[in-house]
């Protein structure tokens, strides 16, 4: 069995070095200063070499010349070794990677150089010329000061370094005892103390800087973590808002379909029944459907405004026409309560989003009628100096106490409804007014006197033109047509069976000839069958969404093409209040009525078609 191979000769040395390095704990600052010491070795080596050479020149020919020459040889070896360590550090990456292992040899060699300079003072046993003594003292002080600064953070190494160089020099001056030497000893002692104190202060400052860097790094990490948490929270909030928007969009469409059917069926019952109590119940059903529609509209408007997804569609229009349309659905309610409903705005054109402004006015008007038991509700328009129109909704209702006035625009806040009576609304109307007013820059304000009524004011920018056509956000037709007898042929297309049956029943109760279909193919079949049976529709009423990826706009184009009449009047009905389909309907110039369909709006459209002689 062969003997194990002997370990390399350098193994014990490297093992001892690793053991010592593992037992010594160096701070990051000390390692940084050590690296700086090694990097600056060429300049320090040049200073040390010049210092030794100057001393050698001044004292080599004196009585201590033999000892000085031997000293200079040893000193040059130490300087050469120090330079060799620097070259090894430069050309051996492993040494740069293991900086703690370099600490001990570098500090030891530096202290050995200090010891050799101190030894020179011991070897110079005779007082030299004044020039030589001056050079000796300046050299020793300069080298000690430079070394102390370079080792300021490495424990007490700087103190030892200064003591090894200046200690023997001071003792030498005191040994000679002359006045000159004693003065030099005092000066060197003071410089030594100053050097030690400066090194100590520098060490404290560097440690404080290092601690501040560490605190800054921790702060940056903490800020980064906080930013990540904030970003995650913002992303979660945005996802929650998007989810809420998707929920409300879906709920909006799904809620409007049964509401539409319920309102149309109630209106049909009201039209065909001759019994008073049935008419009263059907009117209540219509009112309930309208109230639920208002709640859905308010919730959706608030959600879209909060999410920033509600963008105004600016247009110019006559304010008196808009106010007439807003008041028309409330005339019956106001009359039933014995209230006078008046409009005094003049034929003035304003610029705003017609549909959103209508929502604001309607909510203010409904709120005024709801809380007014007797007297009147008035809408007054007046020009003001900055090119705007002030619109005031005034009532003679119960009024609002001063302490409650700042809260009236908050969600679910209601004056004089402590029991939460749902017949008085859900407290969303004025909250919607506030959101939409901020979006449209209406500068809404409120003032009130309890027991005497309230005034809500809006400010609208006046349009350049006298009167401009309103945009196609909602259908708008001549209201006089609502009292005209109707005898027309209508084709209704809706994929919701309840809405289809309810709308067909309402139209039939008005004396119209109605055909119905739930999809495009069925509607085309009705047209083909009608050509043989004498049924040719005079107008189309089509739902906007006829199933997945099927647009009512395309259905209208197909039906017009089948009938050979590109100008056949068509009305879009929809449970959506936004989206690509609705934008496309507006772009196509088609009138739109949002479900639940108000019979007065539908009748106005059909009366307009009949007036055109279709």
C-alpha positions in Angstrom: 0.0 0.0 0.0 1.6 3.3 -1.1 2.1 6.2 1.3 -0.1 9.2 0.8 1.4 12.0 -1.3 3.0 14.8 0.8 1.0 18.0 1.0 2.4 21.0 -0.8 4.8 23.1 1.2 2.5 26.1 1.0 -0.4 24.2 2.5 0.5 24.9 6.2 0.9 28.6 5.4 -2.3 28.9 3.6 -4.1 26.9 6.3 -2.8 29.2 9.0 -3.8 32.2 7.1 -7.3 30.9 6.6 -7.5 30.0 10.2 -6.4 33.5 11.3 -8.7 35.1 8.8 -11.6 33.0 10.0 -11.0 34.1 13.6 -10.8 37.8 12.7 -14.0 39.7 12.0 -13.5 42.7 9.8 -16.2 45.3 9.1 -17.1 46.3 5.6 -15.5 49.7 6.1 -12.2 48.2 7.2 -12.1 46.0 4.2 -12.9 49.0 2.0 -10.0 50.9 3.5 -7.7 47.9 3.2 -8.5 47.7 -0.5 -7.9 51.4 -0.8 -4.5 50.9 0.9 -3.5 48.2 -1.5 -4.7 50.2 -4.5 -2.6 53.2 -3.4 0.5 51.2 -2.8 2.5 52.6 -5.7 2.2 56.2 -4.3 2.8 55.1 -0.8 5.8 53.0 -2.0 7.2 56.1 -3.8 6.8 58.2 -0.6 8.4 55.6 1.6 11.3 55.0 -0.8 12.0 58.8 -1.0 11.8 59.1 2.7 14.3 56.3 3.3 16.6 57.5 0.5 16.7 61.1 1.9 17.6 59.9 5.4 20.2 57.6 3.9 21.8 60.5 1.9 21.9 62.8 5.0 23.4 60.3 7.4 25.4 57.8 5.3 28.6 59.8 5.5 28.3 60.6 9.2 29.6 58.8 12.2 26.6 56.5 12.1 27.1 55.7 8.4 27.8 52.0 8.7 24.6 51.3 10.6 22.6 53.6 8.3 23.8 51.6 5.2 22.8 48.3 6.8 19.5 49.8 7.7 18.9 51.1 4.2 19.4 47.7 2.7 16.9 46.1 5.1 14.5 49.0 4.5 14.7 48.5 0.7 13.9 44.8 1.2 10.7 45.7 3.2 9.7 48.3 0.5 10.3 45.7 -2.2 8.2 43.1 -0.4 5.4 45.6 0.0 5.5 46.3 -3.7 5.5 42.6 -4.4 2.3 42.2 -2.4 0.7 44.9 -4.6 1.8 43.2 -7.8 0.4 39.8 -6.6 -2.9 41.5 -5.7 -3.1 43.1 -9.1 -2.3 39.9 -11.1 -3.9 37.2 -9.0 -7.7 37.6 -8.9 -8.0 35.0 -6.2 -6.3 37.4 -3.7 -8.8 40.2 -4.7 -11.6 37.8 -4.1 -10.3 36.9 -0.7 -9.7 40.4 0.7 -10.0 39.4 4.5 -7.0 37.1 4.0 -4.9 40.1 2.8 -5.6 42.1 6.0 -3.0 40.5 8.3 0.0 40.5 5.9 -0.6 44.1 4.7 -1.0 45.5 8.2 1.9 43.5 9.5 4.1 44.7 6.6 3.0 48.3 7.1 3.8 48.2 10.8 7.2 46.5 10.0 8.0 49.5 7.8 7.0 51.9 10.7 9.2 49.9 13.0 12.1 50.1 10.6 11.8 53.9 10.4 11.6 54.1 14.2 14.7 51.9 14.4 16.6 54.4 12.2 16.1 57.0 15.0 17.7 54.5 17.5 20.6 53.8 15.2 21.4 57.6 14.8 23.3 58.0 18.0 25.0 61.2 17.0 23.4 64.5 16.4 23.6 65.4 12.8 23.7 68.8 10.9 20.7 71.1 11.2 19.6 70.3 7.6 19.8 66.5 8.2 17.9 66.8 11.5 15.2 68.9 9.8 14.9 66.4 6.9 14.7 63.5 9.4 12.0 65.1 11.5 9.9 66.2 8.4 10.2 62.8 6.9 9.2 60.9 10.0 6.2 63.3 10.7 5.0 63.1 7.0 5.2 59.3 6.8 3.4 58.9 10.2 0.7 61.3 9.3 0.0 59.6 5.9 0.0 56.1 7.3 -2.3 57.0 10.2 -4.9 58.4 7.9 -4.7 55.3 5.6 -5.3 53.0 8.6 -7.7 55.2 10.5 -10.6 52.6 10.6 -8.4 49.5 11.3 -8.7 49.2 15.0 -5.7 50.7 16.8 -3.3 50.1 14.0 -2.9 53.8 13.3 -1.9 54.5 16.9 0.7 51.8 16.8 2.0 53.1 13.5 2.4 56.6 14.8 4.0 55.4 18.1 6.5 53.2 16.2 7.8 56.1 14.1 7.5 59.2 16.3 8.1 57.5 19.7 11.8 56.7 19.0 12.3 60.2 17.4 11.0 62.0 20.5 13.1 59.8 22.8 16.2 60.5 20.7 15.6 64.3 20.9 15.1 64.1 24.6 18.3 62.0 24.9 20.4 64.7 23.3 18.7 67.2 25.6 19.6 70.5 23.9 17.2 73.3 23.6 16.8 72.7 19.9 16.2 69.0 20.4 13.7 69.6 23.3 11.8 72.0 21.1 11.7 69.5 18.3 10.6 66.8 20.8 7.7 69.0 21.9 6.7 69.8 18.4 6.9 66.1 17.3 4.9 65.1 20.3 2.1 67.6 19.6 2.0 66.5 15.9 1.8 62.9 17.1 -1.1 63.6 19.4 -2.8 65.6 16.7 -2.2 62.8 14.2 -3.7 60.2 16.6 -6.7 62.4 17.3 -7.3 63.2 13.6 -7.1 59.5 12.8 -9.7 58.8 15.5 -12.0 61.6 14.3 -11.6 60.4 10.7 -12.4 56.8 11.8 -15.6 58.0 13.6 -16.6 60.1 10.6 -16.0 57.2 8.2 -18.0 54.8 10.5 -20.8 57.3 10.6 -20.8 57.6 6.8 -20.8 53.8 6.6 -23.7 53.6 9.0 -25.6 56.3 7.1 -25.0 54.4 3.9 -26.4 51.3 5.6 -29.4 53.2 6.9 -29.9 54.6 3.4 -29.7 51.2 1.9 -32.2 49.9 4.4 -34.4 52.8 3.7 -34.1 52.2 -0.1 -35.0 48.5 0.5 -37.9 49.6 2.8 -39.1 52.1 0.2 -38.8 49.5 -2.6 -40.8 47.1 -0.5 -43.4 49.8 0.2 -43.5 50.7 -3.4 -44.1 47.1 -4.3 -46.8 46.9 -1.7 -48.3 50.1 -3.0 -48.1 48.9 -6.6 -49.7 45.6 -5.6 -52.4 47.4 -3.6 -53.1 49.8 -6.5 -53.2 46.9 -8.9 -55.6 45.0 -6.6 -57.7 48.2 -6.4 -57.7 48.6 -10.1 -58.6 45.0 -10.6 -61.4 45.4 -8.0 -62.7 48.5 -9.9 -62.5 46.6 -13.2 -64.3 43.6 -11.6 -66.9 46.0 -10.2 -67.3 47.6 -13.6 -67.8 44.2 -15.3 -70.3 43.2 -12.6 -72.3 46.4 -13.0 -72.2 46.2 -16.7 -73.4 42.7 -16.7 -75.9 43.4 -13.9 -77.1 46.5 -15.7 -77.9 44.6 -18.9 -79.5 41.6 -17.0 -81.5 43.9 -14.8 -82.8 46.1 -17.6 -84.3 43.1 -19.5 -86.8 42.0 -16.9 -87.5 45.7 -15.9 -88.2 46.4 -19.6 -90.6 43.5 -19.8 -92.3 44.4 -16.5 -92.8 48.1 -17.5 -94.1 47.2 -20.9 -96.5 44.6 -19.6 -97.7 47.0 -16.9 -98.3 49.7 -19.6 -100.1 47.2 -21.8 -102.4 46.2 -18.9 -103.1 49.9 -18.3 -104.0 50.4 -21.9 -106.3 47.4 -22.4 -108.0 47.3 -19.0 -111.2 49.2 -18.2 -111.2 48.5 -14.5 -110.1 51.3 -12.3 -108.2 49.3 -9.7 -106.3 47.4 -12.4 -105.3 50.7 -14.0 -104.1 51.9 -10.6 -102.0 48.8 -10.0 -100.5 48.9 -13.5 -99.6 52.6 -12.9 -97.9 51.6 -9.7 -96.0 48.8 -11.5 -94.8 51.3 -14.1 -93.7 53.7 -11.3 -91.8 50.8 -9.6 -90.1 49.9 -12.8 -89.1 53.5 -13.4 -87.7 53.8 -9.8 -85.7 50.6 -10.2 -84.4 51.9 -13.5 -83.3 55.1 -11.8 -81.4 53.1 -9.2 -79.6 51.0 -11.8 -78.7 54.2 -13.8 -77.4 55.9 -10.6 -75.3 53.0 -9.5 -73.8 52.6 -13.0 -73.1 56.3 -13.4 -71.4 56.5 -10.0 -69.3 53.4 -10.6 -68.2 54.6 -14.1 -67.4 58.1 -12.8 -65.4 56.7 -9.9 -63.5 54.4 -12.2 -62.7 57.1 -14.7 -64.4 55.2 -17.6 -67.2 57.7 -18.2 -66.2 60.1 -21.0 -68.4 63.0 -22.0 -69.7 63.2 -25.6 -69.7 66.9 -26.2 -72.3 68.5 -28.4 -74.4 71.7 -28.8 -78.1 71.6 -28.3 -81.1 73.8 -27.2 -81.5 73.7 -23.4 -85.3 74.3 -23.5 -85.8 71.2 -25.6 -83.7 69.1 -23.2 -85.6 70.5 -20.2 -88.9 69.7 -21.8 -87.9 66.1 -22.4 -86.6 65.8 -18.8 -89.9 67.2 -17.4 -92.3 65.2 -19.5 -92.0 61.9 -17.6 -92.6 63.8 -14.3 -95.6 65.8 -15.3 -98.1 63.1 -14.2 -96.4 62.7 -10.8 -96.3 66.4 -10.2 -100.0 66.8 -11.3 -101.0 63.9 -8.9 -99.4 65.9 -6.0 -101.0 69.1 -7.1 -97.7 70.7 -8.0 -97.0 73.3 -10.7 -94.1 72.2 -12.9 -92.7 75.2 -14.8 -89.8 75.8 -17.2 -88.3 79.2 -18.0 -85.0 78.9 -19.8 -85.4 80.4 -23.2 -84.3 79.0 -26.6 -80.6 79.0 -25.7 -77.9 76.7 -27.0 -75.4 75.2 -24.6 -72.5 72.8 -25.0 -72.3 69.7 -22.8 -72.9 65.9 -22.9 -76.7 65.8 -23.7 -77.4 62.4 -22.1 -75.3 63.0 -18.9 -76.8 66.5 -18.5 -80.3 65.0 -18.9 -79.4 62.6 -16.0 -78.3 65.5 -13.8 -81.5 67.5 -14.5 -83.8 64.5 -14.2 -82.3 63.6 -10.8 -82.6 67.1 -9.5 -86.2 67.4 -10.8 -87.2 64.0 -9.3 -85.6 65.0 -6.0 -87.5 68.3 -6.0 -90.8 66.7 -6.7 -90.3 63.9 -4.2 -89.7 66.3 -1.3 -92.3 69.0 -2.3 -95.8 68.4 -0.9 -97.4 71.6 -2.2 -96.5 74.6 -4.3 -94.3 74.4 -7.3 -91.1 73.1 -8.9 -89.4 75.5 -11.4 -86.5 75.3 -13.7 -85.1 78.7 -14.5 -82.3 79.6 -16.9 -80.4 82.9 -16.9 -77.2 84.1 -18.5 -74.3 85.1 -16.3 -71.3 87.3 -17.1 -68.6 84.7 -17.9 -70.4 83.3 -21.0 -72.3 80.6 -19.1 -75.9 79.8 -18.4 -77.1 79.4 -14.8 -79.7 76.7 -14.5 -81.7 76.7 -11.2 -84.0 73.9 -10.0 -86.2 75.5 -7.4 -88.9 73.9 -5.2 -91.1 74.9 -2.3 -90.5 71.6 -0.4 -89.4 70.7 3.1 -86.0 72.3 2.7 -82.7 71.1 4.1 -81.2 72.1 7.5 -77.9 74.0 7.4 -76.0 71.2 9.2 -77.3 68.6 6.6 -76.6 70.7 3.5 -72.9 69.6 3.1 -74.1 65.9 3.2 -76.8 66.0 0.5 -74.4 64.9 -2.2 -73.2 61.8 -0.3 -74.3 58.3 -1.2 -77.4 57.0 0.6 -77.9 60.2 2.6 -81.6 61.4 2.7 -83.3 64.2 4.4 -86.5 63.5 6.3 -86.3 59.8 5.7 -85.1 58.2 9.0 -87.1 55.0 8.4 -85.5 54.4 5.1 -88.7 54.4 3.1 -87.8 53.1 -0.4 -90.6 55.1 -1.9 -88.5 58.2 -1.2 -85.6 56.8 -3.2 -82.3 55.3 -2.2 -80.2 58.4 -1.7 -78.2 58.0 -4.9 -79.7 60.7 -7.0 -77.7 63.7 -5.7 -74.6 61.6 -5.4 -74.9 60.9 -9.1 -75.5 64.6 -9.7 -72.3 65.4 -7.9 -70.2 62.9 -9.9 -71.6 63.9 -13.3 -71.4 67.6 -12.4 -67.7 67.3 -11.7 -67.2 65.4 -15.0 -69.1 68.1 -16.9 -67.8 71.1 -14.9 -71.3 72.1 -14.0 -70.2 73.7 -10.7 -73.2 72.4 -8.8 -74.2 74.3 -5.6 -77.1 74.0 -3.2 -78.9 76.4 -0.8 -82.0 75.8 1.2 -84.2 77.1 4.0 -86.0 74.5 6.1 -89.8 74.7 5.5 -89.5 77.0 2.5 -87.7 74.9 -0.2 -84.3 74.4 -1.8 -82.4 75.7 -4.9 -79.8 73.6 -6.8 -77.8 75.6 -9.4 -75.8 74.4 -12.4 -73.6 76.5 -14.7 -73.4 75.5 -18.4 -71.1 76.9 -21.1 -73.1 78.6 -23.9 -72.6 77.2 -27.4 -71.3 79.3 -30.3 -74.3 78.5 -32.5 -77.8 79.5 -31.6 -79.1 75.9 -31.8 -77.4 72.7 -32.8 -78.8 69.3 -33.3 -78.5 67.0 -30.3 -76.3 63.9 -30.5 -77.7 60.4 -31.0 -77.3 59.4 -27.3 -81.0 59.0 -26.9 -84.0 59.1 -29.2 -85.7 62.5 -29.4 -88.8 63.1 -31.5 -91.7 65.5 -31.6 -93.7 65.0 -28.4 -97.0 66.0 -30.1 -96.9 62.6 -31.8 -97.5 61.0 -28.5 -101.2 61.8 -28.8 -101.6 60.8 -32.4 -103.5 57.7 -33.3 -101.1 55.0 -34.7 -101.9 52.4 -37.3 -98.7 51.0 -38.6 -96.9 47.7 -39.4 -94.0 47.1 -37.0 -91.3 44.3 -37.0 -89.8 43.7 -33.6 -86.5 41.7 -33.1 -85.3 40.9 -29.6 -83.6 37.7 -28.3 -85.2 38.2 -24.9 -88.6 36.5 -25.0 -90.1 38.4 -22.1 -89.1 41.8 -23.7 -90.2 40.6 -27.1 -93.7 39.6 -25.9 -94.1 42.6 -23.7 -93.1 45.1 -26.5 -95.3 43.3 -29.0 -98.2 43.4 -26.7 -97.8 47.1 -26.0 -97.6 48.0 -29.7 -100.7 45.8 -30.4 -102.6 47.6 -27.6 -101.9 50.8 -29.6 -103.7 49.3 -32.6 -100.6 48.4 -34.6 -100.0 45.3 -36.7 -96.9 43.6 -35.1 -94.7 40.8 -36.2 -91.9 39.5 -33.9 -88.7 37.5 -34.2 -86.0 36.5 -31.8 -83.1 36.5 -34.3 -82.1 37.8 -37.7 -83.0 34.6 -39.5 -86.5 34.6 -38.0 -86.9 38.3 -39.0 -85.9 37.5 -42.6 -88.5 34.6 -42.5 -91.2 37.1 -41.3 -90.3 39.4 -44.3 -90.5 36.5 -46.8 -93.8 35.3 -45.4 -95.1 38.9 -45.3 -94.4 39.4 -49.0 -96.9 36.8 -49.7 -99.4 37.8 -47.0 -99.3 41.6 -47.5 -97.2 42.5 -44.5 -94.4 45.0 -45.2 -93.0 46.7 -42.1 -93.0 50.5 -41.9 -90.5 50.5 -39.1 -88.1 48.3 -37.3 -87.5 48.0 -33.5 -84.4 45.9 -32.9 -82.5 45.0 -29.8 -78.8 46.0 -29.9 -77.4 42.6 -28.9 -79.0 39.6 -30.5 -76.9 36.9 -28.9 -73.1 36.5 -28.8 -71.3 38.5 -31.5 -74.6 39.4 -33.2 -75.3 43.1 -33.6 -78.7 44.7 -34.1 -77.0 47.2 -36.4 -76.0 44.5 -38.8 -79.5 43.0 -38.4 -81.1 46.3 -39.5 -78.8 46.4 -42.5 -79.8 42.9 -43.5 -83.5 43.6 -43.1 -83.3 46.8 -45.0 -81.5 45.0 -47.8 -84.1 42.2 -47.8 -86.8 44.8 -48.1 -84.9 46.9 -50.7 -85.4 50.0 -48.6 -82.2 51.5 -47.3 -84.0 54.4 -45.6 -86.5 52.2 -43.6 -86.9 53.8 -40.2 -85.3 51.7 -37.4 -85.0 52.1 -33.7 -82.3 50.5 -31.5 -83.4 49.4 -28.0 -80.7 48.2 -25.6 -80.0 47.3 -22.0 -76.4 48.7 -22.4 -75.4 52.2 -21.6 -71.9 51.9 -23.0 -69.7 49.7 -25.1 -68.6 49.1 -28.7 -72.0 48.2 -29.9 -73.6 51.3 -28.6 -70.8 53.5 -30.0 -71.4 51.8 -33.4 -75.1 52.5 -33.2 -74.4 56.2 -32.6 -71.8 56.2 -35.5 -74.5 54.7 -37.8 -76.9 57.5 -36.9 -79.5 55.2 -35.5 -81.8 56.5 -32.7 -81.3 54.6 -29.4 -83.7 54.0 -26.5 -82.2 52.5 -23.4 -84.2 49.8 -21.6 -86.6 49.9 -19.8 -88.3 51.5 -22.8 -90.5 54.4 -21.8 -93.7 54.1 -23.8 -93.8 57.9 -24.4 -90.4 57.8 -26.1 -91.4 54.7 -28.2 -94.7 56.3 -29.2 -92.9 59.5 -30.1 -90.6 57.6 -32.5 -93.5 55.8 -34.1 -95.5 59.0 -34.4 -92.5 60.7 -36.1 -92.3 57.8 -38.6 -96.0 58.0 -39.3 -95.7 61.8 -39.8 -93.1 61.2 -42.5 -95.7 59.2 -44.4 -94.0 55.9 -44.3 
